[in-house]
Amino acid sequence: MKVLLVEDDASIANQLAEALRGENFVVDIARNGEDGQHMGDTATYDVAVLDLGLPKVEGKAILTAWRSAGRTLPVLILTARDGWSEKVEGFKAGADDYLTKPFRTEELIMRLRALVRRAAGHAQAKIVCGPLAFDAQLGTFELDGLPLKLTGLEWRVLSSLVLRKEVVLTRADLLERVYDGDADVDSNSLEVIVARLRRKIGHHRIETVRGLGYRLTAGAA
């Protein structure tokens, strides 16, 4: 799950990014509205956290521009503006959720997971693909009813695949959702992660679609 965090308060941005990365999110930070809008226009994200009082471009203007351009990226507004009229204006601009500062990090993380899940078309928190089950609200995996132990990178790949089960994800799409933008990535790193996952959940569960990418399937071996 990849998050665009648009927040000009360095302390809040750094603390929140650290907490999100601890929950296996990939996080890109924009320190002003101009950079945030550009990143949202040009990169792939599962969800955005957007402050309103930003330098250069206001958060509401960014959101309005994204929605006018047809961008369906789920957006959670995170702001100190707690007036009812401001919340209404935020939702009118296209926000999917609204959380005021100060906030509990745990609550924000749960809200982000719910936004990502619903955007992927899943009404229920538990997503099942054959013997594999993913609790999208808690971020946990089970295989045949037993907890599945994964590394952070394995979790990022498998969660991306299970949220879009039976759909082909390109190599580029998966890499974007696995690594931070400034990470130094080996050319075969994704293949190594997929190979490890296949050993854990069954080789046939992750199909290689030649020339396209990978697909998680519930089909039998």
N, C-alpha and C positions, 0 to 999 in steps of 0.2 A: 504494500500500500504506500503510495507516494503522495506526500503532502507539500503543497506550496504554502509557506508561512510568510505572510506579508505583515510585518510588525516593525515599527521604527524604534521601539524601546528595546535596547540591546539586552538588558537584563532579562526581561520577559521572554524575548525571542530565544536567547541562549538556553535558559532554563527549560522552556517548553520543548525546544528541539532535542535537548538531552533526554527528557522524559519520553518523548515520542520515539526516539531511536532505541531507547531501552525496551520499548514495546514492539520493536521490529519495523517501525515505519521508516521510510526513506524521506528525508526532509531537505528541501531547498528553502533558503531564507532570502527574502527581499526586504531591504531596509527602508525603501520608500515606494510610493505609489507608482511612479514611472517604471521602475524596474519590475515591480510586481505585475503590472499590467502586461509588460512585454513578455515576462516569463510565462504567464498564463496563456498568452497568445501563441507562443512558439514551442512550448514543451508539453509533455503528457503528464497529467496528474490525476490521481484518484479523487482528491478533495483539496479544497483551499481553506485556510484560516485567514481571515481578512480583517484588519483593523480599519476603523473609519477615519480617525484623525491622523492621516499620513502626510508627510511632506511631498511636494511636487504634484501629486494627484490624489484627491480624496478617495477613500475607499468606496463610497457609494457611486462615485463617477466611474470607477473601475468596474464595479459590478454591473452598472447600467450598460457600459460599453460591451462587456462580455455577453450579456443577454441579448443586446441588439444585434450582435454578430452571430447569434445562434449557438453560443458555447453553453453546453449543458453541465459543465463542471460543478459538482456540488460545492456550495460555499457556506461556511459557518462564519458569521460576523462575530468578532471578539473585540469588545470595546468597553470603555468606561461610561459611555452614554446609555443611561438606563431608563430614560423617559419613555413612556408608552408611545408617544408620537414618533420618536426616533426609531423605535422597534417596528412600528407600522411602516415607516418610510423604508427601512431596511428590507422588509419582506416585499414591499411593492417593487423595490429595485431588483428583486430576484434572489434574495437570500433563501437558503434552505433551513437555516437554523440561526439562532441569535443567543449569545452568551455574554454576560456582562462581567467586567473586572470589579473586584477580585473574584477569582474562580478557583474551583478545585480541578487540578490537572486530571484526576481520575474521571471526573464527569466529562471533561472535554474529550478525552480519549474514547469514552463510550459513545459519545455523540458522533464523533468522527467515524468510528466503526459502523455505526448504524447508517450514516449517510452513504458510505462506500457500499455497504451491502445493498441498500435500497436502489442505489444508482445502477448496480449490476443486475437488478431485476429480481432480487430475493426478498420476499415478504417475511419469511421466517429467519430467525437467527441461525438455526442449524441447517447447514447445507450438506447434502449427502450425495456422494458419487460412488456407487458400488459399496465396498466395505469401508470406504473412507468417509469420515464425518468431520466437518469443520464447524465449530461454534464461532460464528463471525463476531458475536458480541463479546465473548471472552478471549477470542484469539487462540483457541486450543484445537488440536487435532486428535482424532481417535482412529484407529485402524482395527476393524473387527471388535469394536467395543473397548479396546485398550488404549491408554494414552500413547501417543506417538511422539517420540523425542526427536527434535529437529534443531539444527543450528540456526542462527539468525538468517543466514543467506538461504538455507533450504526453506525456511518458513516463508520468506518473501516470495520465492519462486512458486511454492506450492499454493500459497494463498491466492496469488494472482491467477493461477491456473484453475483452482477450484471455484473461485468467484465467477469464472467464465467457462465452466465445465462444458465439454463437447464443442468448444470454440477454439479455433487455431489462434495462438498468440505468436507474433513474429519474434525473432531473436532480439531485434532492436527494442521492441515493446517491453519484453521481459528484462532486458538489461537496464532500461530506464527505471523500471520499478524495483530493481534489486540494489542498485548502487547510487550513492549520492553523486551529484553532478561533477564534483572535483575528484572523484575516486580514480585511482590508477588501476585499470582493469586489464587483466591478461586476456589475450584473444580467445582462449579456450575455457575461460572460467565458467561460463554458463553451462557448457557441455559437462564439465566436471560436477557441477551441482546437480544437474539432471541425472547423471549417472548414479550419484549417491542416493538421490530420491528413489530411483528405480529399484535399487537394492533394498530400500526400506518398505516400499508400498507395492512392489511388483513391476517388473520391466514393462509389461504390456499396458499398464495403466497410463503411462505417458507416451503418447505416440509422436514419432517424428514425421512431420508432413514435409516431404522433400521440397526444398525451394521456398517454403513458407515459414515453418516454425514448429511449435509443439502444441499438443492438445491433450488435456486430461480426459479420460474416457472411463465410463463405468462398464464397458464391454467385457465379456469373459475372455480369458486367455485362449 
